[in-house]
Amino acid sequence: MAEFGSFALCLTWVLALGGTVAGVIFGLNPASSSARNEILRRLTILVFVALGASIGSLGYSFVTNDYSIQYVWQYSNRDMPWIYKITAIWGGMDGSMLLWCFLLAGFCALVARASTHYPRPFVPWLMSFLNSSTLFFTTITLFLTNPFRYLKHQFILPDGNGLNPLLQNEYMAIHPPMLYLGFTGLAVPYAFCMAALASGQISNDWIRMTRRWTLVGWTFLTAGIVLGGHWAYLELGWGGFWAWDPVENASFLPWLITTAFLHSVMVQERKGILKVWNIALIVLAYALTVFGTFLTRSGLVQSVHAFASTDIGWVFLLYLGLIVGVAVALIVWRRSELKPERTIESMFSREAVFLLNNLVLLSICFAVLWGVLFPVFSEAFTGQKQTVGIPFFNAVNVPLFLLLVFLMGVGPTIAWRRSSLGQLLRSFLVPFLGAFVVATALVWAGITEFYPVLSYAICFFVLMTILGEVQRGLRVQAGVTHSTQWSPATLLTLFRRQRVKYGAHLIHFGVLVMTIAITASMAHKVEREFTLAPNERFNVGRFSLQLNEFHEEKTRNYEAVQAHVTVRAAKDDAVLAVLAPELRFYPKNKETTTEVALRMGAREDIYLVLAGVDETGTKASLKLYINPLQIWLWYGAILMVLGGGIVALPIRRASSQEALQPVGVSRSV
Amino acid sequence: MGRIFITLVALFAVLAGIMVFQATRGTSSLVLTPSELVARAGQGDLLRIRVGARVVEPIEYRTEPAMVLRFDAKDPKDDKGAVVSVVYENLKPDMFAAGRDVLIDGDYRGGVIKAAKLQTQCPSKYEPAMPGGHPGGVGGAR
């Protein structure tokens, strides 16, 4: 199977090279025909098929325990369940690069299929830039990280090394693919942008065409990042979900820039300004995905994830230079066509608020990038390596995030071009007073820390502005259809008619829910350590925990001891849950891990970790975290992803005129 | 370029610069290896350090009356390098064992690192490939 997989990979490389070169040749020929574009489309789809064959053969090798292949031997063993054998495909660097190529080629194939309606001179360049991305990652996979290498051994080993126990988790099946879908999805807007510049199709159409693709990438990236946080929360046993580790930051940086683009693109659509700005954001977002890949494969910075000090980092740097260089050259070449059509007239306008939103997001991006690279900078300039951790990221990002959330309430409500004082008062006086009342009530209730109070007050302000917007929409809708204003039918009709606008509100509402959850879990978290013998109790807040018994379990893969703990309400002794935190020992890897026991609730999570069992085997040492409102973080993320999906859905084309803009998006937001 | 655009961009550039500068000054830690730490031991206690090290025996972990993990740590890349003692009063992290690489954040007081945060490096996706492999498939040989 290794031969077939390797052959398919070689074929991919040849096809992607062909697509890149042919795209440039056809693009340079102004009389490029539809037939030529069709050849490019088919070539791009073939790249995806060939990569599918390649990754399929690697998967087959994993499932059939083909330990003649070094990669299969290194990341699986016979005792692993089949699902982990599949997920082990991306358990190491070589396979993860192949997955990257496959997903990227998938996006390229989808764009190729959708491109039949795109302007003819635009298509060859689009296909060329898409295939060039696939070509780069396939080159790395084929020549530097080939997962089909044979194990150099005199005979085929009877069993494999096995996947790291921490990665033997169902989240491994979904988190990396989601994240990679987000990363690879950002290659599409980059290709659109470069194709527009190269072909001279620089009207606002390309922006509208790429916006939906960007949203798709953004939605996957959001889902991937949050799934990673959820996995860390459930698996790592430290009660948190985000540690500002370089790996996390590497995925967060392009997310920030893409979010900025999704806002500033509306200003370009409406006002014809921020043209170069938007191009710069798209290029930066793609460059940051490549930078993140470089960061995690270069050994440049220390992380809780053991990076390889591999020699492939320079290749990513080279590619990074190339994509930025090409973009700068094309912008300079087309600079006369990228001049703004007007300027921002007032600070009190939607375009100014969207620009502010962009600047806050860029500031956060800069701060995070600075934090990641600070060890490198400090060593270069002072000769002494220094680093920054969670306190740095919180000190800079908490106020910036709160400002961003505040702008989220102002942006969709304020008028385009200019708002009068009267309009501002009408829109924001009631939400502002509401937020002030909330802040006062919180202080009166005993919450006196500055940032939590500010955060809750801002969230209430934004909630009121969103509800105000919905109410205004419902009033108009009810007037048109002569229906009841606050009925579900009116709400549904409103949502259907202005899907993009209310999808965006849903995303904002999700952000709001997440902000409240993050604030609560950071500010009011409870952490306790204690030891219990059977039938002993430990009381904390509204809860009482009692150890019942120990339970031992042995599987083919690991040996485990569980402590069964009953959680009761301190008030009336009612049983709320029976939790079973676990200690696992993996004999093959000689590793010990903890399995968290969790009772999720609307009010708080009870998060219990078994730290150890004493020598007599009768006492359990436990660590307890009570995380207020934690579950709402995940619900908020679901709302964001749902909103992203709703906005990204294609708009039904009602007329042939609209058919010229196949991925057009409503201008109503 | 509009006046408002330039004003806002300039304002945020200054604001972000000041915030990042202040936060860096107030929170940065020295990054040291155990050998570098021991070499500086004569200078007295060191506050806010990060040490990347490899765990070596002896390891002592007790959970009563409080969770305390004591272990020695040495340079990951230098077998003959200096060894320092570490105390961590918290839950033993997953995968912690002799031979594992860890990141220790804390203070160096009286010849011992008092760790505030201890993370076992996760040998996840991007481990270096094992030596000895060679391309399979076309042109490859078993």
Interface residues (C-beta under 8 A of the other chain):
Chain A: A2 E3 F4 G5 S6 F7 L9 C10 S68 I69 Q70 Y71 Q74 W90 G91 G92 M93 D94 S96 T145 N146 F148 R149 Y150 L151 K152 H153 N164 P165 L166 L167 P176 E235 L236 G237 W238 I273 T296 R297 Q302 S303 V304 H305 A306 F307 A308 S309 T310 P340 T343 I344 E345 S346 M347 A352 L355 L356 L359 V360 L362 S363 F366 A367 W370 F374 P375 S378 Q384 K385 Q386 T387 V388 G389 P391 F392 A395 V396 P399 L400 E529 T531 K590 E591 T592 T593 T594 V609 A611 G612 D614 K619 S621 K623
Chain B: M1 G2 R3 I4 F5 L8 V9 F12 L15 A16 M19 V20 Q22 A23 T24 G26 T27 S28 S29 L30 V31 L32 R50 G52 Y61 T63 E64 P65 A66 M67 L91 K92 P93 D94 M95 F96 A97 D101 L103 D105 K117 Q119 T120 Q121 C122 P123 S124 K125 Y126 E127 P128 A129 M130 G132 G133 H134 P135 G136 G137 V138 G140 A141 R142
